[in-house]
Amino acid sequence: MTPAARISAAIEILDAMLDGAHAEKAISAWARRSRFAGSKDRAALRDHVFGVLRCWRSFAALGGAGTGRGLMIGALRAQGVDPTEFFTGEGHAPEPLTAAELAAGSAPTGAARLDIPEWVWPLFEASLGEAAEDAALALQSRAPVMLRVNLRQGSLAQAIAGLADEGVTAHPHDIAATALHVTEGERKISGSACYNDGFVELQDGSSQAAMAGLEIAPGARVMDYCAGGGGKVLALAARADGIFFAHDTAPQRMKDLPVRAERAGVRVTIVETGRLRDEGPFDLVLCDAPCSGSGTWRRTPESKWALTPERLDELTKIQRQILQDAAPLVAPGGVLVYATCSVFNVENQDSIRHFLSKNADWQLVTESRFDISDGGDGFFIAELSKKS
Ligand SMILES: C[S@@+](CC[C@H](N)C(=O)[O-])C[C@H]1O[C@@H](n2cnc3c(N)ncnc32)[C@H](O)[C@@H]1O
């Protein structure tokens, strides 16, 4: 496909999304009916669609319309490219710009310039203060691909060399001692021996750094209460000699965890909700709670536009309930850890304050925030302990 034909295809997909289709589904449907497209075409198309998703408001302003055409016109203008170079109508290129399209378009301002939904911007500012603008700007670009090296299997240098043999270029990242930043060959990671043997795992740098900061004594019993795919408990098990457990109210989310644990050479016992009290108590209970994901919106840009005030409210209620349910599982002298990949105070500090206001026998021990502009995702982590 020519670059112009790829732009036509992106317009088609964006229009399908405007009609209500999810990005992944719209891309898959396009790929099914476009058998002529090769893997490079599909990759380029994804880049177009996800690039627009990250910058929807600013591209719509620059392109003069929130339609597939308007967004792609805006995307080209944002890169300093004259859209008439591609909108020629020749071959499979999009039709030439109309006089109205040529005249339309203006520089975005305010929250539109930062590609943040209007109602969300005050939350950003209130939560991040002076860092808010940098965080929003960072969300306009692709997230770096980061790997966590499983130091049980070898050193960073050995992982870098092993990946290089398989066409993946990676460099240490100072966000965490286990972190590698992949700069080339990211599509080869999932087929590489390093990945399939559990030497490296895909994991954002902030999550790695947050997990590295948790103290785990030898033999400590550690429960990942909201385990999902198990990324956090695997990071903990890779560096500490504890006894590890995982739980999730949606157990199907943990379906890959046993295989991932096996290939990493660690043991994680899955605990059903009804057996939590029997298996407990635990010296550390980690609640990596469901959240808006606002710290990860460059990876999942559709969520940026899908969040509503009602959903945010619902999430904060779930977070508060999780802390309340998990606290009794903590052993005397143990730690309750609360984490989110949100940058909003309402999901972070406010959830902690709410818990402390209802549980006077608990206290805050530490609280840390990782900013998107530091290189990893936005992340929050707090440790709580029972007053002695
Ligand atoms: C942010 S994700 C966890 C991500 C995971 N820790 C990882 O590193 O891959 C939140 C998880 O919490 C689970 N969850 C939702 N409500 C819960 C509850 N009340 N108790 C425990 N887990 C819950 C969800 O099913 C989801 O898998």
The ligand as an SDF file (V2000), in Angstrom:
LIG
                    3D

 27 29  0  0  0  0  0  0  0  0999 V2000
   -5.1990   -2.8840   37.8760 C   0  0  0  0  0  0  0  0  0  0  0  0
   -5.7620   -4.4830   37.6220 S   0  0  0  0  0  0  0  0  0  0  0  0
   -4.4770   -5.4500   38.2890 C   0  0  0  0  0  0  0  0  0  0  0  0
   -3.2490   -5.5380   37.4100 C   0  0  0  0  0  0  0  0  0  0  0  0
   -2.2530   -6.5570   37.9140 C   0  0  0  0  0  0  0  0  0  0  0  0
   -1.9120   -6.3710   39.2980 N   0  0  0  0  0  0  0  0  0  0  0  0
   -0.9880   -6.6030   37.0660 C   0  0  0  0  0  0  0  0  0  0  0  0
    0.0760   -6.1490   37.5320 O   0  0  0  0  0  0  0  0  0  0  0  0
   -1.0530   -7.0840   35.9470 O   0  0  0  0  0  0  0  0  0  0  0  0
   -7.0100   -4.6220   38.8290 C   0  0  0  0  0  0  0  0  0  0  0  0
   -7.5590   -6.0150   39.0460 C   0  0  0  0  0  0  0  0  0  0  0  0
   -8.4410   -5.9610   40.1690 O   0  0  0  0  0  0  0  0  0  0  0  0
   -9.4540   -6.9150   39.9910 C   0  0  0  0  0  0  0  0  0  0  0  0
  -10.5590   -6.5790   40.9050 N   0  0  0  0  0  0  0  0  0  0  0  0
  -11.6250   -5.7910   40.6950 C   0  0  0  0  0  0  0  0  0  0  0  0
  -12.3870   -5.7180   41.7970 N   0  0  0  0  0  0  0  0  0  0  0  0
  -11.7680   -6.4760   42.7360 C   0  0  0  0  0  0  0  0  0  0  0  0
  -12.0680   -6.7960   44.0980 C   0  0  0  0  0  0  0  0  0  0  0  0
  -13.1360   -6.3040   44.6930 N   0  0  0  0  0  0  0  0  0  0  0  0
  -11.2260   -7.6000   44.7600 N   0  0  0  0  0  0  0  0  0  0  0  0
  -10.1080   -8.0740   44.1500 C   0  0  0  0  0  0  0  0  0  0  0  0
   -9.7720   -7.8240   42.8590 N   0  0  0  0  0  0  0  0  0  0  0  0
  -10.5950   -7.0180   42.1720 C   0  0  0  0  0  0  0  0  0  0  0  0
   -9.7800   -6.8130   38.5250 C   0  0  0  0  0  0  0  0  0  0  0  0
  -10.3900   -8.0000   38.0710 O   0  0  0  0  0  0  0  0  0  0  0  0
   -8.4060   -6.5570   37.9020 C   0  0  0  0  0  0  0  0  0  0  0  0
   -7.8320   -7.7480   37.4270 O   0  0  0  0  0  0  0  0  0  0  0  0
  1  2  1  0
  2  3  1  0
  2 10  1  0
  3  4  1  0
  4  5  1  0
  5  6  1  0
  5  7  1  0
  7  8  2  0
  7  9  1  0
 10 11  1  0
 11 12  1  0
 11 26  1  0
 12 13  1  0
 13 14  1  0
 13 24  1  0
 14 15  1  0
 14 23  1  0
 15 16  2  0
 16 17  1  0
 17 18  1  0
 17 23  2  0
 18 19  1  0
 18 20  2  0
 20 21  1  0
 21 22  2  0
 22 23  1  0
 24 25  1  0
 24 26  1  0
 26 27  1  0
M  CHG  2   2   1   9  -1
M  END
$$$$
